[in-house]
Amino acid sequence: MNKFPMTVAGAERLREELEHLKKVERPRIVQAIAEAREHGDLKENAEYHAAREQQGFCEGRIQDIEGKLSHAQIIDIAKIPAGEKVIFGVTVDIINTETDETVSYQIVGDDEADVKSNKISVNSPIARALIGKVIGDEVVVKTPGGEVEYEIDGVRHI
């Protein structure tokens, strides 16, 4: 089975969510189902059906997280010697060569990606173009709006 890269922080967030679902949400939903059953006829009991639906979502998410963690290859970027090469987990500073706009992105696993936090998936077009390059290299990224050229200005292991 294929392993999927994930940062230490991303794996920790998934473990925390899993623990919350198992220790807080699951018992709360079980209690809601028990209370709804006490109201009588289950066919016309909206509270019961809503609680059962919540239970389905909760159990599905638990299975999803457990599956992701079991197939995760957790990479601790702090243990990798710092260098000028763009690899998984680094934060890379890039300059748009046309507009001179500078932006920083951390390259993370698919489940950790959050563009608002400047975390991009290792499988995104920008990350795929950057991986393996070094400071000073220029890369062309194909975007829906056309091709954009960037220069790698810095690589940080944070």
Rosetta constraint file for C-alpha pairs under 8 A:
AtomPair CA 1 CA 71 HARMONIC 7.63 0.50
AtomPair CA 2 CA 71 HARMONIC 6.97 0.50
AtomPair CA 3 CA 71 HARMONIC 5.00 0.50
AtomPair CA 3 CA 72 HARMONIC 5.42 0.50
AtomPair CA 3 CA 73 HARMONIC 5.55 0.50
AtomPair CA 4 CA 71 HARMONIC 6.17 0.50
AtomPair CA 4 CA 72 HARMONIC 4.85 0.50
AtomPair CA 4 CA 73 HARMONIC 5.47 0.50
AtomPair CA 4 CA 109 HARMONIC 7.32 0.50
AtomPair CA 5 CA 72 HARMONIC 5.86 0.50
AtomPair CA 5 CA 73 HARMONIC 4.73 0.50
AtomPair CA 5 CA 74 HARMONIC 5.97 0.50
AtomPair CA 5 CA 75 HARMONIC 6.74 0.50
AtomPair CA 5 CA 88 HARMONIC 7.99 0.50
AtomPair CA 5 CA 108 HARMONIC 7.67 0.50
AtomPair CA 5 CA 109 HARMONIC 5.47 0.50
AtomPair CA 6 CA 10 HARMONIC 6.17 0.50
AtomPair CA 6 CA 11 HARMONIC 6.47 0.50
AtomPair CA 6 CA 72 HARMONIC 6.15 0.50
AtomPair CA 6 CA 73 HARMONIC 5.94 0.50
AtomPair CA 6 CA 74 HARMONIC 4.88 0.50
AtomPair CA 6 CA 75 HARMONIC 6.07 0.50
AtomPair CA 6 CA 108 HARMONIC 6.40 0.50
AtomPair CA 6 CA 109 HARMONIC 4.73 0.50
AtomPair CA 6 CA 110 HARMONIC 7.90 0.50
AtomPair CA 6 CA 112 HARMONIC 7.66 0.50
AtomPair CA 7 CA 11 HARMONIC 6.30 0.50
AtomPair CA 7 CA 74 HARMONIC 5.52 0.50
AtomPair CA 7 CA 75 HARMONIC 5.17 0.50
AtomPair CA 7 CA 76 HARMONIC 6.13 0.50
AtomPair CA 7 CA 77 HARMONIC 7.54 0.50
AtomPair CA 7 CA 89 HARMONIC 6.49 0.50
AtomPair CA 7 CA 108 HARMONIC 6.42 0.50
AtomPair CA 7 CA 109 HARMONIC 6.89 0.50
AtomPair CA 8 CA 12 HARMONIC 6.20 0.50
AtomPair CA 8 CA 74 HARMONIC 5.89 0.50
AtomPair CA 8 CA 75 HARMONIC 6.24 0.50
AtomPair CA 8 CA 76 HARMONIC 5.67 0.50
AtomPair CA 9 CA 13 HARMONIC 6.26 0.50
AtomPair CA 10 CA 14 HARMONIC 6.40 0.50
AtomPair CA 10 CA 109 HARMONIC 7.89 0.50
AtomPair CA 10 CA 111 HARMONIC 7.72 0.50
AtomPair CA 10 CA 112 HARMONIC 5.77 0.50
AtomPair CA 11 CA 15 HARMONIC 6.23 0.50
AtomPair CA 11 CA 69 HARMONIC 7.02 0.50
AtomPair CA 11 CA 74 HARMONIC 7.10 0.50
AtomPair CA 12 CA 16 HARMONIC 6.19 0.50
AtomPair CA 13 CA 17 HARMONIC 6.21 0.50
AtomPair CA 14 CA 18 HARMONIC 6.08 0.50
AtomPair CA 14 CA 65 HARMONIC 6.57 0.50
AtomPair CA 14 CA 69 HARMONIC 7.70 0.50
AtomPair CA 15 CA 19 HARMONIC 6.14 0.50
AtomPair CA 15 CA 65 HARMONIC 7.96 0.50
AtomPair CA 16 CA 20 HARMONIC 6.16 0.50
AtomPair CA 17 CA 21 HARMONIC 6.14 0.50
AtomPair CA 18 CA 22 HARMONIC 6.18 0.50
AtomPair CA 18 CA 62 HARMONIC 6.12 0.50
AtomPair CA 18 CA 65 HARMONIC 6.67 0.50
AtomPair CA 18 CA 66 HARMONIC 7.74 0.50
AtomPair CA 19 CA 23 HARMONIC 5.86 0.50
AtomPair CA 19 CA 24 HARMONIC 7.92 0.50
AtomPair CA 20 CA 24 HARMONIC 5.30 0.50
AtomPair CA 20 CA 25 HARMONIC 6.57 0.50
AtomPair CA 21 CA 25 HARMONIC 4.74 0.50
AtomPair CA 21 CA 26 HARMONIC 5.89 0.50
AtomPair CA 21 CA 58 HARMONIC 6.85 0.50
AtomPair CA 21 CA 62 HARMONIC 6.95 0.50
AtomPair CA 22 CA 26 HARMONIC 5.32 0.50
AtomPair CA 22 CA 27 HARMONIC 7.54 0.50
AtomPair CA 22 CA 62 HARMONIC 7.63 0.50
AtomPair CA 23 CA 27 HARMONIC 6.65 0.50
AtomPair CA 24 CA 28 HARMONIC 6.25 0.50
AtomPair CA 25 CA 29 HARMONIC 6.12 0.50
AtomPair CA 25 CA 58 HARMONIC 7.46 0.50
AtomPair CA 26 CA 30 HARMONIC 6.23 0.50
AtomPair CA 26 CA 55 HARMONIC 7.19 0.50
AtomPair CA 26 CA 58 HARMONIC 7.04 0.50
AtomPair CA 27 CA 31 HARMONIC 6.14 0.50
AtomPair CA 28 CA 32 HARMONIC 6.25 0.50
AtomPair CA 29 CA 33 HARMONIC 6.19 0.50
AtomPair CA 29 CA 51 HARMONIC 6.14 0.50
AtomPair CA 29 CA 52 HARMONIC 7.91 0.50
AtomPair CA 29 CA 54 HARMONIC 7.03 0.50
AtomPair CA 29 CA 55 HARMONIC 6.16 0.50
AtomPair CA 30 CA 34 HARMONIC 6.26 0.50
AtomPair CA 30 CA 55 HARMONIC 7.76 0.50
AtomPair CA 31 CA 35 HARMONIC 6.22 0.50
AtomPair CA 32 CA 36 HARMONIC 6.10 0.50
AtomPair CA 32 CA 48 HARMONIC 7.65 0.50
AtomPair CA 32 CA 51 HARMONIC 6.16 0.50
AtomPair CA 33 CA 37 HARMONIC 6.16 0.50
AtomPair CA 33 CA 47 HARMONIC 7.84 0.50
AtomPair CA 33 CA 48 HARMONIC 5.66 0.50
AtomPair CA 33 CA 51 HARMONIC 5.61 0.50
AtomPair CA 33 CA 52 HARMONIC 6.82 0.50
AtomPair CA 34 CA 38 HARMONIC 6.58 0.50
AtomPair CA 35 CA 39 HARMONIC 7.08 0.50
AtomPair CA 36 CA 40 HARMONIC 7.70 0.50
AtomPair CA 36 CA 45 HARMONIC 7.30 0.50
AtomPair CA 36 CA 47 HARMONIC 5.73 0.50
AtomPair CA 36 CA 48 HARMONIC 4.89 0.50
AtomPair CA 37 CA 41 HARMONIC 7.74 0.50
AtomPair CA 37 CA 42 HARMONIC 6.73 0.50
AtomPair CA 37 CA 48 HARMONIC 6.55 0.50
AtomPair CA 39 CA 45 HARMONIC 7.63 0.50
AtomPair CA 40 CA 45 HARMONIC 7.64 0.50
AtomPair CA 41 CA 45 HARMONIC 6.29 0.50
AtomPair CA 42 CA 48 HARMONIC 6.72 0.50
AtomPair CA 42 CA 49 HARMONIC 7.99 0.50
AtomPair CA 45 CA 49 HARMONIC 6.53 0.50
AtomPair CA 46 CA 50 HARMONIC 6.04 0.50
AtomPair CA 47 CA 51 HARMONIC 6.12 0.50
AtomPair CA 48 CA 52 HARMONIC 6.16 0.50
AtomPair CA 49 CA 53 HARMONIC 6.13 0.50
AtomPair CA 50 CA 54 HARMONIC 6.23 0.50
AtomPair CA 51 CA 55 HARMONIC 6.14 0.50
AtomPair CA 52 CA 56 HARMONIC 6.29 0.50
AtomPair CA 53 CA 57 HARMONIC 6.40 0.50
AtomPair CA 54 CA 58 HARMONIC 6.07 0.50
AtomPair CA 55 CA 59 HARMONIC 6.06 0.50
AtomPair CA 56 CA 60 HARMONIC 6.02 0.50
AtomPair CA 57 CA 61 HARMONIC 6.15 0.50
AtomPair CA 58 CA 62 HARMONIC 6.22 0.50
AtomPair CA 59 CA 63 HARMONIC 6.26 0.50
AtomPair CA 60 CA 64 HARMONIC 6.13 0.50
AtomPair CA 61 CA 65 HARMONIC 6.11 0.50
AtomPair CA 62 CA 66 HARMONIC 6.13 0.50
AtomPair CA 63 CA 67 HARMONIC 6.04 0.50
AtomPair CA 64 CA 68 HARMONIC 6.23 0.50
AtomPair CA 65 CA 69 HARMONIC 6.11 0.50
AtomPair CA 66 CA 70 HARMONIC 6.08 0.50
AtomPair CA 67 CA 71 HARMONIC 6.33 0.50
AtomPair CA 68 CA 72 HARMONIC 5.94 0.50
AtomPair CA 75 CA 89 HARMONIC 7.49 0.50
AtomPair CA 76 CA 80 HARMONIC 7.23 0.50
AtomPair CA 76 CA 89 HARMONIC 7.76 0.50
AtomPair CA 77 CA 88 HARMONIC 7.84 0.50
AtomPair CA 77 CA 89 HARMONIC 5.65 0.50
AtomPair CA 77 CA 90 HARMONIC 6.85 0.50
AtomPair CA 77 CA 157 HARMONIC 6.22 0.50
AtomPair CA 77 CA 158 HARMONIC 7.19 0.50
AtomPair CA 78 CA 157 HARMONIC 6.33 0.50
AtomPair CA 78 CA 158 HARMONIC 6.65 0.50
AtomPair CA 82 CA 156 HARMONIC 7.42 0.50
AtomPair CA 82 CA 157 HARMONIC 6.10 0.50
AtomPair CA 83 CA 155 HARMONIC 7.42 0.50
AtomPair CA 84 CA 134 HARMONIC 5.23 0.50
AtomPair CA 84 CA 135 HARMONIC 5.58 0.50
AtomPair CA 84 CA 154 HARMONIC 7.40 0.50
AtomPair CA 84 CA 155 HARMONIC 5.82 0.50
AtomPair CA 85 CA 131 HARMONIC 7.84 0.50
AtomPair CA 85 CA 132 HARMONIC 6.00 0.50
AtomPair CA 85 CA 133 HARMONIC 5.64 0.50
AtomPair CA 85 CA 134 HARMONIC 4.31 0.50
AtomPair CA 85 CA 135 HARMONIC 6.84 0.50
AtomPair CA 85 CA 155 HARMONIC 7.04 0.50
AtomPair CA 86 CA 90 HARMONIC 6.65 0.50
AtomPair CA 86 CA 92 HARMONIC 7.02 0.50
AtomPair CA 86 CA 130 HARMONIC 6.34 0.50
AtomPair CA 86 CA 131 HARMONIC 5.07 0.50
AtomPair CA 86 CA 132 HARMONIC 5.30 0.50
AtomPair CA 86 CA 133 HARMONIC 5.54 0.50
AtomPair CA 86 CA 134 HARMONIC 5.99 0.50
AtomPair CA 86 CA 155 HARMONIC 6.50 0.50
AtomPair CA 87 CA 107 HARMONIC 7.75 0.50
AtomPair CA 87 CA 131 HARMONIC 5.45 0.50
AtomPair CA 87 CA 132 HARMONIC 6.25 0.50
AtomPair CA 88 CA 107 HARMONIC 5.57 0.50
AtomPair CA 88 CA 108 HARMONIC 6.43 0.50
AtomPair CA 88 CA 122 HARMONIC 6.82 0.50
AtomPair CA 88 CA 131 HARMONIC 7.40 0.50
AtomPair CA 89 CA 106 HARMONIC 6.26 0.50
AtomPair CA 89 CA 107 HARMONIC 5.05 0.50
AtomPair CA 89 CA 108 HARMONIC 5.48 0.50
AtomPair CA 89 CA 157 HARMONIC 7.43 0.50
AtomPair CA 90 CA 106 HARMONIC 5.61 0.50
AtomPair CA 90 CA 107 HARMONIC 5.96 0.50
AtomPair CA 90 CA 155 HARMONIC 6.52 0.50
AtomPair CA 90 CA 156 HARMONIC 5.68 0.50
AtomPair CA 90 CA 157 HARMONIC 5.01 0.50
AtomPair CA 90 CA 158 HARMONIC 6.69 0.50
AtomPair CA 91 CA 104 HARMONIC 6.53 0.50
AtomPair CA 91 CA 105 HARMONIC 5.38 0.50
AtomPair CA 91 CA 106 HARMONIC 4.01 0.50
AtomPair CA 91 CA 107 HARMONIC 6.46 0.50
AtomPair CA 91 CA 155 HARMONIC 5.83 0.50
AtomPair CA 91 CA 156 HARMONIC 5.06 0.50
AtomPair CA 91 CA 157 HARMONIC 6.38 0.50
AtomPair CA 91 CA 158 HARMONIC 6.84 0.50
AtomPair CA 92 CA 104 HARMONIC 5.48 0.50
AtomPair CA 92 CA 105 HARMONIC 5.44 0.50
AtomPair CA 92 CA 106 HARMONIC 6.25 0.50
AtomPair CA 92 CA 107 HARMONIC 7.85 0.50
AtomPair CA 92 CA 152 HARMONIC 7.18 0.50
AtomPair CA 92 CA 153 HARMONIC 7.55 0.50
AtomPair CA 92 CA 154 HARMONIC 5.66 0.50
AtomPair CA 92 CA 155 HARMONIC 4.55 0.50
AtomPair CA 92 CA 156 HARMONIC 6.27 0.50
AtomPair CA 93 CA 102 HARMONIC 6.87 0.50
AtomPair CA 93 CA 103 HARMONIC 5.76 0.50
AtomPair CA 93 CA 104 HARMONIC 4.29 0.50
AtomPair CA 93 CA 105 HARMONIC 6.62 0.50
AtomPair CA 93 CA 152 HARMONIC 6.10 0.50
AtomPair CA 93 CA 153 HARMONIC 5.26 0.50
AtomPair CA 93 CA 154 HARMONIC 4.86 0.50
AtomPair CA 93 CA 155 HARMONIC 6.36 0.50
AtomPair CA 94 CA 102 HARMONIC 5.66 0.50
AtomPair CA 94 CA 103 HARMONIC 5.55 0.50
AtomPair CA 94 CA 104 HARMONIC 6.23 0.50
AtomPair CA 94 CA 150 HARMONIC 6.00 0.50
AtomPair CA 94 CA 151 HARMONIC 5.49 0.50
AtomPair CA 94 CA 152 HARMONIC 4.58 0.50
AtomPair CA 94 CA 153 HARMONIC 5.29 0.50
AtomPair CA 94 CA 154 HARMONIC 7.10 0.50
AtomPair CA 95 CA 100 HARMONIC 5.74 0.50
AtomPair CA 95 CA 101 HARMONIC 5.54 0.50
AtomPair CA 95 CA 102 HARMONIC 4.37 0.50
AtomPair CA 95 CA 103 HARMONIC 6.50 0.50
AtomPair CA 95 CA 150 HARMONIC 5.28 0.50
AtomPair CA 95 CA 151 HARMONIC 5.15 0.50
AtomPair CA 95 CA 152 HARMONIC 6.53 0.50
AtomPair CA 95 CA 153 HARMONIC 6.61 0.50
AtomPair CA 96 CA 100 HARMONIC 5.13 0.50
AtomPair CA 96 CA 101 HARMONIC 5.29 0.50
AtomPair CA 96 CA 102 HARMONIC 6.43 0.50
AtomPair CA 96 CA 148 HARMONIC 7.32 0.50
AtomPair CA 96 CA 149 HARMONIC 6.05 0.50
AtomPair CA 96 CA 150 HARMONIC 4.54 0.50
AtomPair CA 96 CA 151 HARMONIC 6.62 0.50
AtomPair CA 97 CA 101 HARMONIC 7.74 0.50
AtomPair CA 97 CA 149 HARMONIC 5.84 0.50
AtomPair CA 97 CA 150 HARMONIC 5.46 0.50
AtomPair CA 97 CA 151 HARMONIC 6.54 0.50
AtomPair CA 98 CA 149 HARMONIC 7.38 0.50
AtomPair CA 104 CA 118 HARMONIC 6.66 0.50
AtomPair CA 105 CA 118 HARMONIC 4.86 0.50
AtomPair CA 105 CA 119 HARMONIC 5.50 0.50
AtomPair CA 105 CA 120 HARMONIC 6.42 0.50
AtomPair CA 106 CA 118 HARMONIC 6.33 0.50
AtomPair CA 106 CA 119 HARMONIC 4.75 0.50
AtomPair CA 106 CA 120 HARMONIC 6.16 0.50
AtomPair CA 107 CA 119 HARMONIC 5.99 0.50
AtomPair CA 107 CA 120 HARMONIC 5.19 0.50
AtomPair CA 107 CA 121 HARMONIC 5.88 0.50
AtomPair CA 107 CA 122 HARMONIC 5.54 0.50
AtomPair CA 107 CA 127 HARMONIC 6.52 0.50
AtomPair CA 108 CA 112 HARMONIC 6.09 0.50
AtomPair CA 108 CA 113 HARMONIC 6.18 0.50
AtomPair CA 108 CA 119 HARMONIC 6.32 0.50
AtomPair CA 108 CA 120 HARMONIC 5.94 0.50
AtomPair CA 108 CA 121 HARMONIC 5.16 0.50
AtomPair CA 108 CA 122 HARMONIC 5.63 0.50
AtomPair CA 109 CA 113 HARMONIC 6.43 0.50
AtomPair CA 109 CA 120 HARMONIC 7.87 0.50
AtomPair CA 109 CA 121 HARMONIC 5.29 0.50
AtomPair CA 109 CA 122 HARMONIC 5.77 0.50
AtomPair CA 109 CA 123 HARMONIC 7.98 0.50
AtomPair CA 110 CA 120 HARMONIC 7.92 0.50
AtomPair CA 110 CA 121 HARMONIC 4.85 0.50
AtomPair CA 110 CA 122 HARMONIC 6.73 0.50
AtomPair CA 110 CA 123 HARMONIC 7.12 0.50
AtomPair CA 111 CA 121 HARMONIC 7.85 0.50
AtomPair CA 112 CA 119 HARMONIC 7.29 0.50
AtomPair CA 112 CA 120 HARMONIC 7.94 0.50
AtomPair CA 112 CA 121 HARMONIC 7.28 0.50
AtomPair CA 113 CA 119 HARMONIC 5.05 0.50
AtomPair CA 113 CA 120 HARMONIC 4.81 0.50
AtomPair CA 113 CA 121 HARMONIC 5.02 0.50
AtomPair CA 114 CA 118 HARMONIC 6.32 0.50
AtomPair CA 114 CA 119 HARMONIC 4.98 0.50
AtomPair CA 114 CA 120 HARMONIC 6.22 0.50
AtomPair CA 115 CA 119 HARMONIC 5.36 0.50
AtomPair CA 115 CA 120 HARMONIC 5.97 0.50
AtomPair CA 120 CA 124 HARMONIC 6.69 0.50
AtomPair CA 120 CA 127 HARMONIC 7.00 0.50
AtomPair CA 121 CA 127 HARMONIC 6.83 0.50
AtomPair CA 122 CA 127 HARMONIC 5.30 0.50
AtomPair CA 122 CA 128 HARMONIC 6.52 0.50
AtomPair CA 123 CA 127 HARMONIC 6.41 0.50
AtomPair CA 123 CA 128 HARMONIC 6.04 0.50
AtomPair CA 124 CA 128 HARMONIC 6.07 0.50
AtomPair CA 125 CA 129 HARMONIC 6.20 0.50
AtomPair CA 125 CA 141 HARMONIC 6.51 0.50
AtomPair CA 125 CA 142 HARMONIC 6.96 0.50
AtomPair CA 125 CA 143 HARMONIC 7.61 0.50
AtomPair CA 126 CA 130 HARMONIC 6.26 0.50
AtomPair CA 126 CA 141 HARMONIC 5.85 0.50
AtomPair CA 127 CA 131 HARMONIC 5.95 0.50
AtomPair CA 129 CA 139 HARMONIC 6.34 0.50
AtomPair CA 129 CA 140 HARMONIC 7.03 0.50
AtomPair CA 129 CA 141 HARMONIC 6.26 0.50
AtomPair CA 130 CA 139 HARMONIC 6.83 0.50
AtomPair CA 133 CA 137 HARMONIC 6.33 0.50
AtomPair CA 134 CA 152 HARMONIC 6.97 0.50
AtomPair CA 135 CA 151 HARMONIC 7.90 0.50
AtomPair CA 135 CA 152 HARMONIC 5.01 0.50
AtomPair CA 135 CA 153 HARMONIC 5.63 0.50
AtomPair CA 135 CA 154 HARMONIC 5.74 0.50
AtomPair CA 135 CA 155 HARMONIC 6.95 0.50
AtomPair CA 136 CA 151 HARMONIC 6.17 0.50
AtomPair CA 136 CA 152 HARMONIC 5.27 0.50
AtomPair CA 136 CA 153 HARMONIC 6.12 0.50
AtomPair CA 137 CA 151 HARMONIC 5.77 0.50
AtomPair CA 137 CA 152 HARMONIC 5.67 0.50
AtomPair CA 138 CA 149 HARMONIC 6.81 0.50
AtomPair CA 138 CA 150 HARMONIC 5.56 0.50
AtomPair CA 138 CA 151 HARMONIC 4.30 0.50
AtomPair CA 138 CA 152 HARMONIC 6.36 0.50
AtomPair CA 139 CA 149 HARMONIC 5.66 0.50
AtomPair CA 139 CA 150 HARMONIC 5.35 0.50
AtomPair CA 139 CA 151 HARMONIC 6.35 0.50
AtomPair CA 139 CA 152 HARMONIC 7.88 0.50
AtomPair CA 140 CA 147 HARMONIC 6.33 0.50
AtomPair CA 140 CA 148 HARMONIC 5.60 0.50
AtomPair CA 140 CA 149 HARMONIC 4.41 0.50
AtomPair CA 140 CA 150 HARMONIC 6.37 0.50
AtomPair CA 141 CA 147 HARMONIC 5.53 0.50
AtomPair CA 141 CA 148 HARMONIC 5.23 0.50
AtomPair CA 141 CA 149 HARMONIC 6.25 0.50
AtomPair CA 141 CA 150 HARMONIC 7.69 0.50
AtomPair CA 142 CA 146 HARMONIC 5.91 0.50
AtomPair CA 142 CA 147 HARMONIC 4.46 0.50
AtomPair CA 142 CA 148 HARMONIC 6.47 0.50
AtomPair CA 143 CA 147 HARMONIC 5.73 0.50
AtomPair CA 143 CA 148 HARMONIC 7.06 0.50
